């Protein structure tokens, strides 16, 4: 049964990961620009949810929406190359969470949370932007879903600590934003709300570990940019992917130790 759980989680991650590239392409626009409604060739996206759900490939012209790296805008034809990177990462993350959490009710929340977190990380990496259309609903959703999980006797977390964790981590990133608004975007503050909730579910130690992990990953990346590319300490970097990676490490640790 345990192997079946991990396999099912990996399959879920793969299938939802295949939906990420199209949404990421549509959301990867500069501030003030509307979300993309068409592929690079100008054909409108069609499918469920007004074309937001579906594979990366445009059914009309067979142009593939970028699934990995590809510049800040993703408009160039050379950027529209097929990739299994995002689905593979999503599948690996879901399988790892299932292995660490087991048959506990919060696993359902982690599996719903992961594809959205990956989507946010991809968008932030491309355009240094974390859309409010995702960050705020995600924070509300994980709060409500973990509240439901807390009603199941088999749960091992604390909903009250999760709520406090969201406020604490969001407040911490808000302070960082005030100190260095050029290096820390307000979207990071909003993402921190949901990450604080999921990490706080497993207690203060896991919250601090996951938050520190995100800061550490981002700091290593920033130092690498300064050494290799001559970036300054105040240069803006896409911090969302590192926050998500730190939260994943924290959730794995929480699932294994709590």
N, C-alpha and C positions, 0 to 999 in steps of 0.2 A: 504493500500500500504506500509506503514511504517513497519508493522509486516511482510509483505511478503519480504521486503528488508532484514530485520534482519534474517529471516528464510533462505533465499537464501544464505546469507553470511555465516551462520552457516553451511549449507550443503556444500558449497564450502570449508570451512575450514576443515570439516570432511573428505571430499574426498581427498583433497590435503594432509591432515595430514596422511592419510593412505599410501601415497607414500613416506613419509619422512623416515620411519625406514629402508627400503632397501638402500636408498641413504646414510643414516647416517652410516649404517653398512659398506658399501663399502668405504666410505671416512674416517672412523675412524681407521687410521693407523698411525704409528709413522713416523716422518719426514725421508725422504729417501726411504721409502717403497712404492711400487706401490699400486694403489687403488685395493681393493679386486675385483676379477672377478668371484668368486665362493662363494657358501655358505660354512658353516663350514664343511660339508661332502665332499666338493670338486667338487660339481656339478656347472657348469657355469650358471650364471644368464642369462635368456633369456627374451625377451620382447622388447617393443619399446625403442628407443634411446639406442640400444646396451645393453639392460638389466638394464638400470638405472631407468626406469619407470616401476612400477609394485608394487604389494603387497609385504609384508614382507616375505610371505611364499614361500619357494622353491618348485616349482611344481614337482620336481623329487623325493625328499626324504621327503617332508613335514616338513623340519626343519624351524623353525621360527626365523627370524632375530630379534635381540633385538630392542625393541621400547623405552625402558627407560634406567634405570641405568644398569650397568653390567660390571664394571671394565674398565680399560684403553684400553684393546685390543679387547674385545668382541669375542674372539676366543673360549672360553670354552663353552662346550655343555650346562652347567647350565645357561649361559647368554642368550641362545636362547629361551626366553620365550615370549609368546604372551602378548601384552599390548595395551590398548586403551588410555594410558596416553597422548602420543604425539598427536594423532588425536583429543582428547578431548580438549587439550590446544589450538591447532590450531583453532578448531571450536569456542571455547569461545572467543579467541582473535579477530577472524574475525567478529563474531556477535557483540562484544562490539564496534569495530571500526565502523560497520554499524550503530549501534544505536547512536553513538556520531557524526558521519559525515553526515548521512542522504544521500539525493540524490544529492550529490556534486561530481563533476568529479574526484576529488582526491581519492575518495573511491576505485575506480578501481585500482589505484596505490597501495593503502594500502593492498588490497586483494591479489594482486600479490606479494607484498613485504613480507607479513607475513609468508607464508610457507617456503620461502627461509631463512628468519631470524630464524625461529624455527629450521630448518635443521642446520644452522650454530651453534646455541646454543647447540644442541644435540651433534654435533661433538666436539665442544670445551669442553663440559663437560666431554666427554669420554677421549680425547687424548690431551687436551690443545693445540688445533690447529685449526686455521681458514683458510681453503684452499684458495689460490689466485684464483683458478678456480671459486669460488663463490663470494668472497668479491669484487673483482675488477669489474666483470661484473654486480654485483648488484648495485654498485655505479653508473656505467654508465647507467644502465637501469632506475633507479629511476630518474636520472637527465633528461634523454630524455622523459620519460613518464610524469613527472611533467611539463616539457616544453610544451608537448601537452595539458595537463590539463589546463595550463595557457591560452590557446587559446579559451577555452570554457567560455562563459560569466558567467556561474553559479559558477565558482571557487571562493574561498575565500582566497587564499594564494598568496604568492609572489615568483615567480621563481628566481628572482635575489637574494632575501634573502636566498632562499634555496641553491643556489650555494655558496654564502658566508658562509652559515652555515656549509656546507660540508668542505670547506677549513679551517674554524675556528676550528671545532671540531677535524678534522684530525690533524691539527697543534698542538692542545692542547694535544692530545694523543701521538703525536710524542715527545713532550717535556717530558711527563711522561715516555715514553719508554727510552729516553736518561738518565733520572734521575735514573730509576730503571729497567734496561733491564731484570733482573731476575724475576721481579714481573709483568711486563707488556710486552706482546709479540708484535711483529711488525704486526701480524695479527689483533690485536685490533686496531692499527692505521688505517689499511685499512678498517676495519668494520666501524670505526668512520666516514669515508667519507660518506658512504651511510646514516648512522643514522643522521649525521649533515644535510644532504640534506632534508630528510623527516621532521625532526624537524624544520629546518629553514623555511620550507614552511609556517608555521603558525606564524613566527615572532621570534624575539630575546627572548622574555619571555619564549616561549614554548621550544626553543632550550636550554636555560639555565636550565629550569625545567627538561627536559628529560635527559640532560647530568648529572645534579646533582643527579637525581634519580638513574641513573646507578651507579654512584660513591658511593652513599649512600648504595644501596643494596649490592654492592661488599664489602664495608667497614664493614657492619654488618656481612656479611658472614665471612670475614677475622678475625674479632674480635672473632666471635664464634669459629673458628678453633683454635685460640690462647688459648682461655679459656678452650675448651673441649679437644683439642688434642695436645696442646703444640706447635703449629706451630709458627714460627718466623715471624717478620714483613716483612721479605724479601722472605717468601715462595711464590711460584708461585701458583696462583689460576686461574681457568678458568673464565676469566672476561667477555667473550662474552655473556653468558646468562644474566648477570646483566645489561650489556649495552642494550641488546635487551629489557629487562623488563622495563628499564627506558625510552627507546624510546616509548614503547607501552603506558606507563602512559602519556608521553608527548603528543602523538598523540590523546589520549582520551581527555586530557584537551584542546588541540587545537580545536578538533572537537566540543566540547561543548561550548567553550567560544569565538571563533573567529567569 
